[in-house]
Amino acid sequence: MCGIFGYINYLVEKDRRYILDTLVNGLSRLEYRGYDSAGLAVDGDKKNEVFAFKEVGKVAKLKALIEEEKPDFTKVFDSHVGIAHTRWATHGPPSRLNCHPHRSDPKWEFSVVHNGIITNYKELRALLESKGFRFETETDTEAIAKLAKYIYDEHPTIDFTVLAKAVIKELQGAFGLLLKSVHYPHEVIAARKGSPLVVGVRTQKKMKVDFVDVEYSQEGEALPAEQASQNLAMKKNNTLLGANLGANLLAPPDKSLLHRSQSRAFLSDDGAPMPTEFFLSSDPSAIVEHTKKVLYLEDDDIAHIHEGQLNIHRLSKVDGASNARAIQTLEIELQEMMKGSFDHFMQKEIFEQPESVVNAMRGRLDVANKKVTLGGLRQYIDTIRRCRRLIFLACGTSYHSCMAVRGIFEELTEIPISVELASDFLDRQAPVFRDDTCIFVSQSGETADSLMALRHCLERGALTVGIVNVVGSSISLLTHCGVHINAGPEIGVASTKAYTSQFVCMVMFALSLSEDKYSKQHRREEIMEGLAKISEQFKEALKMDQTIKQLCQKFKDQKSLLLLGRGAQHATALEGALKIKEISYLHCEAVMSGELKHGVLALVDENLPIVMILTRDPLFAKSLNAYQQVIARKGRPIVICNQNDAEFPGEKTDKIEVPRTVDALQGLLNVIPLQLMAYWLAVAEGLNVDFPRNLAKSVTVE
């Protein structure tokens, strides 16, 4: 939800056309996150002037607006800061006024773009209104810009980082933000708390070191210049909103305490800053086309970019916290985020699954030696084996993948398993104990409900495991250990390849946990052999694409659809129903076959479209009972079954035949026709498959 992009050039001449195109293109890379309006702010033609462009709708409309406004595209800047944003409305409806960036005043002295929610914005707003500030929008973000101006007006000689710390200290909630000001030209503040931010770096020469030091303010130590001006006052004032708000907040600089900190990575051989470009984004996918050198900000980091340097500050030091942030190399390629020959990202991602599941297993599954190695869990695997229970916490598709593997975990590990929706788990304040292991599953690693549940579990001393797709995400940083599913960038809002990669990684997790159980050895080997063949079986299942497209014509003008599955296939039905609802807007309900006769059977007649998952497994005979009940009531279900199954003659049912594999893995293949069904239903209705209405890829608010 929402997307941030910023571009800073220092001693690198760029014209306004290039700067605007870079910002707009960055936003277009973030479109998959879900949004309803877009905007950006750049320097104007005169000193202390800002040009802002904001538009409701897609990024393409913002681009058209910029062309209509006709700013001087030829004006060249050797140093410049531009910030941009895609908004997903939370406070106030989509409108040009509510769209980011937000300003402190009509002259745009301070401008800000912000992801997340400021929970105490009403209190901030009331305070600032009492000081004479007039609010233009309904958003929580505007309070940030106006608070910055209020502090600056009281202390016009304040350093930018001191100002930023004073502002951020007052913000409650989750946020990722960029702050730009005419008073600090060519400088930008980037701050993160619960909402991801990544910094990309492009230099003309090789950087001297591959890390950036984190700077703290500690008693008894010399302070960096950015903090020294606030030294004594910050010790005495714990809150900006207290009775002492005003002239006494910030003391004059204490020159005896100053030492000038510099980012070693960005200095040339003679010690002078070198020409540098910085790219700031809420997702590395928007940066990869510019540079592969990135630095992930951690929670409570405050990054200050100025004079070609990057300094990272924190308000206080936490025990065990890292004193540096590594500059890493991105592994993703630009072509991975392009549609290629496919019509939609979702279609591409469905067809990438034969490769994505192999990537999930690469270097981890050794079929020849019957061994699974998950490096991210190696130090903790014995502790997890001794835990009293395993609690899986997730939302949406990730929750369904947990449901799908629950049975195999119970069978192989013989540890009590609980699968929880993160939001419900939080609402109940469910008990968690120190000898529990809590497993958090998320594609983005930034899901708000899962993150809050993670903090709930950490506070209670439980061991936490993260299973995520995005490297450097909040869940991957906060958990004790974990597994990256290596599915590659997933752009379509409706998750497909992440589901199957999560499934595979969690099956390998169960195999690894049960490695010491001799009684389970035969079963483990059977599953490993099944995993070795699964990629080829995916390719076979995907050959049904056009058959399913034709079959979807049966659902034309239908208002509802029923999906039936039993055991592990109930999770497959839940995931299929979610996909159909998400992108085709057709009401679809997943029902456990065993519950059919407890009320749902009343819906069944010759007109109700029904899809039944009836692949061969130990529960097949029971599932067949539900099929007979539907047939007896003149229902004509579409059956997902194994190839050449004589139980389902063609004259009685429409069949979708999938390859047969080990029962524990059958759900991987059974979900493919449901993904394709959802896709072709949406295409038939002319809907936007990749960006369904009202939804966002990364759900970063409660």
Order of alpha helices (4+ residues) and beta strands (2+ residues): beta-alpha-beta-beta-alpha-beta-beta-beta-alpha-alpha-alpha-beta-beta-beta-beta-beta-alpha-alpha-beta-beta-beta-beta-beta-beta-alpha-alpha-beta-beta-alpha-beta-alpha-beta-alpha-beta-alpha-beta-alpha-beta-alpha-alpha-alpha-beta-alpha-beta-beta-alpha-beta-beta-alpha
